[in-house]
Amino acid sequence: MAKNLLSLLLGGDRRSIGRADQVAVAVSRNPALFPMLMQGWWSDDPLVRMRAADATEKVTRKNPDLLIPYKMKLLKLLPDAEQQELRWHLAALVPRLPLSRRQRYLAASALRLYLQDQSSIVKTCALQALADLAEDEPTMRPEVKKLLCQSLRNGTPAMKARSRRLLRQLDSDD
């Protein structure tokens, strides 16, 4: 399986996650495969990149510590990623990392740029990530609440729904 892990992510088109779920299960069962999965983020093949990101997001829901050795690489990729699928998965992953105050602010700066993305999914995931970061950094909450209110007025239906929920969540934390 180790030798063929990334090859399982090849083929098809961007509308399909291919065998990302199968890869996620394999890596969850054998975390020693995680470094190979992370290599997929920098593949030349955009399908492998997006599916590696998807599998990574699924694996680290239950085991976020697997991300720790990749923290700096992911933080560097956050502002540089152009592929929408990488962006929305990065938005889900970065708040799972143990971040310093400075790193949270740098991540938030990159995520605010994601709010200008063409993809509604990227924008919605960025809003979620900003709210997640604000949970750990109360000084960020006023600005994040302002962004959520703007999204309530001007966002897509998905962004509006997520913003309503996130505002309730942040208000209950105050």
TAGI-V279193 format. One record per backbone hydrogen bond with DSSP energy under -1.0 kcal/mol. CO is the residue of the C=O (numbers start at 1). NH is the residue of the N-H. E is the energy in kcal/mol with one decimal. If there is no record, write none. Layout:
CO/NH/E ; CO/NH/E
This chain:
4/8/-1.4 ; 6/9/-1.5 ; 7/10/-1.3 ; 13/16/-1.8 ; 17/20/-2.2 ; 19/23/-2.3 ; 20/24/-2.6 ; 21/25/-2.3 ; 22/26/-2.2 ; 23/27/-2.6 ; 24/28/-2.4 ; 25/29/-2.1 ; 26/30/-1.7 ; 30/33/-2.5 ; 31/34/-1.8 ; 33/37/-2.0 ; 34/38/-2.6 ; 35/39/-1.4 ; 37/40/-1.1 ; 38/41/-1.4 ; 39/42/-1.6 ; 40/43/-1.6 ; 45/49/-2.3 ; 46/50/-2.4 ; 47/51/-2.3 ; 48/52/-2.8 ; 49/53/-2.3 ; 50/54/-2.1 ; 51/55/-2.6 ; 52/56/-2.5 ; 53/57/-2.4 ; 54/58/-2.0 ; 55/59/-2.7 ; 56/60/-2.5 ; 63/66/-1.6 ; 64/67/-1.9 ; 65/68/-1.1 ; 67/70/-2.1 ; 68/71/-1.7 ; 70/74/-2.8 ; 71/75/-2.7 ; 72/76/-2.1 ; 73/77/-2.2 ; 74/78/-2.0 ; 77/81/-2.6 ; 83/87/-2.2 ; 84/88/-2.5 ; 85/89/-1.7 ; 86/90/-2.9 ; 87/91/-2.3 ; 88/92/-1.1 ; 89/93/-2.2 ; 90/94/-2.8 ; 93/96/-2.0 ; 94/97/-1.7 ; 100/104/-2.4 ; 101/105/-2.1 ; 102/106/-2.4 ; 103/107/-2.6 ; 104/108/-2.6 ; 105/109/-2.0 ; 106/110/-1.9 ; 107/111/-2.7 ; 108/112/-2.2 ; 109/113/-1.1 ; 110/114/-1.1 ; 113/116/-1.9 ; 114/117/-1.8 ; 119/123/-2.1 ; 120/124/-2.6 ; 121/125/-2.7 ; 122/126/-2.4 ; 123/127/-2.2 ; 124/128/-2.1 ; 125/129/-2.6 ; 126/130/-2.7 ; 127/131/-2.2 ; 128/132/-2.5 ; 129/133/-2.7 ; 130/134/-2.2 ; 131/135/-1.3 ; 137/140/-2.6 ; 138/141/-1.1 ; 140/144/-2.4 ; 141/145/-3.1 ; 142/146/-2.0 ; 143/147/-2.3 ; 144/148/-2.5 ; 145/149/-2.4 ; 146/150/-2.3 ; 147/151/-2.2 ; 148/152/-1.9 ; 149/153/-1.3 ; 150/154/-2.7 ; 151/155/-2.5 ; 156/160/-2.7 ; 157/161/-2.4 ; 158/162/-2.4 ; 159/163/-2.6 ; 160/164/-2.3 ; 161/165/-1.8 ; 162/166/-2.7 ; 163/167/-2.7 ; 164/168/-2.0 ; 165/169/-2.1 ; 166/170/-2.8 ; 167/171/-2.6 ; 168/172/-2.0
